[in-house]
């Protein structure tokens, strides 16, 4: 079974936009393509796991989220990078759209998206990592059995959240490129 790097989307791969609702507002960080190419070269599967409560709130549709992921994949491909699979959770317990108004196992910090990806793609979570810009991402990785890195490129730099009780990041770094360096060093030292 292969190891993976599970990635939050907003604030980790692309600039944080409150409820991204227009493709033209999607901006990749300058290090995203290179970081993903390094992971591919090291034979890590790369998988997006992202909460998309804008669907539950009626701001965007599931189809728009899929279009966003297709556009992201197109931009990555132009630089020779690739995401193996995209998972998103449209649910939120305070949603305005009835069918999405719930707390589901796919919604981070629950590990449902990572568990589904591991089953779908044959991934070894014990050799995998979760990288994201919120403590909820770290908590998700810990719940799924991965190692976890918090990056400051998105919400972590603005919110100054405290770690949830009992949750610890393996590292707190500035961005995805630093996280990839950390992951690759850890992988070769095992």
C-alpha positions as CSV (number, residue, x, y, z in Angstrom):
1,X,0.0,0.0,0.0
2,X,1.2,3.5,-0.9
3,X,1.7,6.5,1.4
4,X,-0.2,9.6,0.6
5,X,-0.2,13.3,1.4
6,X,-3.7,14.5,2.1
7,X,-4.1,18.2,1.4
8,X,-6.5,20.8,2.5
9,X,-7.3,23.0,-0.5
10,X,-8.0,26.6,0.5
11,X,-5.0,28.2,2.3
12,X,-2.8,25.3,1.5
13,X,-2.7,24.9,-2.3
14,X,-4.6,28.0,-3.2
15,X,-5.1,31.4,-1.6
16,X,-7.9,31.6,0.9
17,X,-11.0,33.3,-0.4
18,X,-14.0,33.4,1.8
19,X,-16.4,30.9,0.1
20,X,-14.7,30.7,-3.3
21,X,-17.6,31.2,-5.7
22,X,-15.9,32.3,-9.0
23,X,-13.2,30.4,-10.8
24,X,-11.3,33.7,-11.6
25,X,-10.8,34.2,-7.9
26,X,-8.8,31.0,-7.5
27,X,-5.1,31.7,-7.2
28,X,-2.4,29.0,-6.7
29,X,0.4,29.8,-4.3
30,X,3.7,30.1,-6.2
31,X,5.1,27.0,-4.6
32,X,2.1,24.7,-5.2
33,X,3.1,23.1,-8.5
34,X,6.7,22.5,-7.5
35,X,5.7,21.0,-4.1
36,X,3.2,18.6,-5.8
37,X,5.8,17.5,-8.4
38,X,8.3,16.7,-5.6
39,X,5.7,14.6,-3.9
40,X,4.9,12.7,-7.1
41,X,8.6,12.1,-7.7
42,X,8.8,10.6,-4.2
43,X,5.8,8.4,-5.1
44,X,3.3,9.8,-2.7
45,X,-0.3,9.9,-3.7
46,X,-1.7,13.4,-3.4
47,X,-5.3,13.7,-2.3
48,X,-7.4,16.8,-1.6
49,X,-9.7,16.5,1.4
50,X,-11.7,19.7,1.8
51,X,-14.8,20.9,3.7
52,X,-17.0,22.9,1.3
53,X,-19.7,24.3,3.6
54,X,-20.6,26.9,0.9
55,X,-22.7,24.1,-0.7
56,X,-24.7,23.6,2.5
57,X,-25.0,27.4,2.8
58,X,-26.4,27.8,-0.7
59,X,-23.5,29.9,-1.9
60,X,-22.2,27.4,-4.5
61,X,-23.4,24.0,-5.9
62,X,-21.6,20.6,-5.8
63,X,-21.2,21.0,-9.5
64,X,-19.3,24.3,-9.0
65,X,-17.0,22.6,-6.5
66,X,-16.3,19.9,-9.2
67,X,-15.7,22.6,-11.8
68,X,-13.3,24.3,-9.4
69,X,-11.4,21.0,-9.0
70,X,-11.3,20.5,-12.8
71,X,-9.9,24.0,-13.2
72,X,-7.4,23.5,-10.4
73,X,-6.3,20.2,-12.1
74,X,-5.9,22.0,-15.4
75,X,-3.7,24.7,-13.9
76,X,-1.6,22.1,-12.1
77,X,-1.2,20.0,-15.3
78,X,0.2,23.1,-17.1
79,X,3.1,23.0,-14.6
80,X,3.5,19.2,-14.7
81,X,1.7,18.5,-11.4
82,X,-1.3,16.4,-10.6
83,X,-3.7,15.6,-7.7
84,X,-4.7,11.9,-7.7
85,X,-8.2,12.4,-6.3
86,X,-10.4,15.1,-4.9
87,X,-12.8,14.6,-2.0
88,X,-15.0,17.3,-0.5
89,X,-17.7,17.4,2.1
90,X,-20.7,19.7,1.3
91,X,-22.4,19.2,4.6
92,X,-22.6,21.6,7.6
93,X,-24.9,21.4,10.6
94,X,-25.9,25.1,10.2
95,X,-26.5,24.8,6.4
96,X,-29.5,26.5,4.8
97,X,-30.0,23.7,2.3
98,X,-31.9,21.0,4.0
99,X,-30.2,18.0,2.4
100,X,-26.8,19.2,3.5
101,X,-27.8,20.4,7.0
102,X,-26.1,17.7,9.1
103,X,-22.9,16.8,10.9
104,X,-21.5,13.9,8.8
105,X,-18.5,11.7,9.0
106,X,-17.0,13.3,5.9
107,X,-16.8,16.7,7.5
108,X,-13.4,17.5,9.0
109,X,-12.3,17.0,11.8
110,X,-14.0,13.6,11.3
111,X,-11.7,11.3,9.3
112,X,-14.3,10.1,6.7
113,X,-12.7,11.6,3.6
114,X,-9.3,10.2,4.4
115,X,-10.8,6.8,5.2
116,X,-12.7,6.8,1.9
117,X,-9.6,7.8,0.0
118,X,-7.5,5.1,1.7
119,X,-10.1,2.5,0.8
120,X,-10.6,3.7,-2.8
121,X,-6.9,4.1,-3.6
122,X,-5.3,1.5,-1.4
123,X,-3.3,3.9,0.7
124,X,-1.4,3.3,3.9
125,X,-2.5,6.0,6.4
126,X,0.2,5.0,8.9
127,X,2.8,6.1,6.4
128,X,0.8,9.2,5.2
129,X,0.5,12.8,6.1
130,X,-2.2,15.5,6.4
131,X,-1.2,19.1,5.5
132,X,-3.6,22.0,6.1
133,X,-3.8,25.6,7.4
134,X,-6.2,25.0,10.3
135,X,-6.1,22.9,13.4
136,X,-9.1,21.1,12.2
137,X,-6.9,19.7,9.4
138,X,-4.3,18.5,11.9
139,X,-7.1,17.0,14.0
140,X,-8.5,15.2,11.0
141,X,-5.1,13.6,10.2
142,X,-4.6,12.5,13.8
143,X,-8.1,11.0,13.8
144,X,-7.3,9.1,10.6
145,X,-3.9,7.8,11.9
146,X,-1.7,10.0,9.7
147,X,1.1,12.4,10.8
148,X,0.0,16.0,10.4
149,X,1.5,19.4,9.5
150,X,0.0,22.8,10.1
151,X,1.0,25.4,7.5
152,X,0.7,29.2,8.1
153,X,-0.1,30.1,4.5
154,X,-3.8,30.4,5.1
155,X,-6.1,30.7,8.1
156,X,-3.4,29.7,10.6
157,X,-1.6,33.0,10.0
158,X,-4.7,35.0,10.6
159,X,-6.8,33.2,13.2
160,X,-4.1,32.3,15.8
161,X,-6.2,29.3,16.9
162,X,-5.2,27.2,19.8
163,X,-4.7,23.5,19.2
164,X,-7.6,21.4,20.3
165,X,-6.9,19.5,23.6
166,X,-4.8,16.4,22.9
167,X,-4.0,17.4,19.3
168,X,-0.4,18.0,18.3
169,X,1.1,18.8,14.9
170,X,4.2,17.0,13.9
171,X,5.4,20.4,12.6
172,X,4.1,23.9,12.1
173,X,5.7,25.4,9.0
174,X,5.2,28.4,6.7
175,X,3.8,26.8,3.6
176,X,3.3,23.6,1.6
177,X,6.8,23.7,0.1
178,X,8.3,23.7,3.6
179,X,5.9,20.9,4.6
180,X,7.0,18.8,1.6
181,X,10.7,19.2,2.5
182,X,9.8,18.0,6.1
183,X,7.8,15.0,4.7
184,X,10.6,14.0,2.3
185,X,13.3,14.2,5.0
186,X,11.1,12.2,7.4
187,X,10.4,9.6,4.7
188,X,14.1,9.0,4.0
189,X,15.0,8.8,7.7
190,X,12.7,5.9,8.4
